[in-house]
């Protein structure tokens, strides 16, 4: 019989900037049986909250590094480089996260297909939309696709899945 796994999404945002409130949510989630906490922080200096999570929370911690890229560098999306995105993955790994969500599937080829054929829905993933927008602005390949082997090396080094 398969057990249900509970993954709780939370994080510091423009609407809730208070680390202590977010940590109260984490403790409540763990007390209710959450196996994983997904830090979707999207505002301010996210690293102290992420480090607090990895040091104090017994559940697995996951992140979406693309969300943090613009915040970390405090620059417009179109000024970021592929290396910037990879460096944020490394930063999250160094901070001790257990897993990361990466948007590797969209490529220059899929963008060409999207432009040729009308989609029934736009991209519904926030991270996927950020990667798509960056690729359209810069004309470059998806850094998570292009540097996938380097990302795997980082994940292997820090035991991140």
Secondary structure, DSSP 8 states (H G I E B T S, - for coil): ------EEEE---SS---HHHHHHHHHHHHHTT-SEEEE---SS--HHHHHHHHHH--SEEEE-HHHHHHHHHTS-GGG--HHHHHHHHHHHHHTT-SEE----S--HHHHHHHHHS--SS----HHHHHHHHHHHHH----HHHHTHHHHHHHHHHHT--
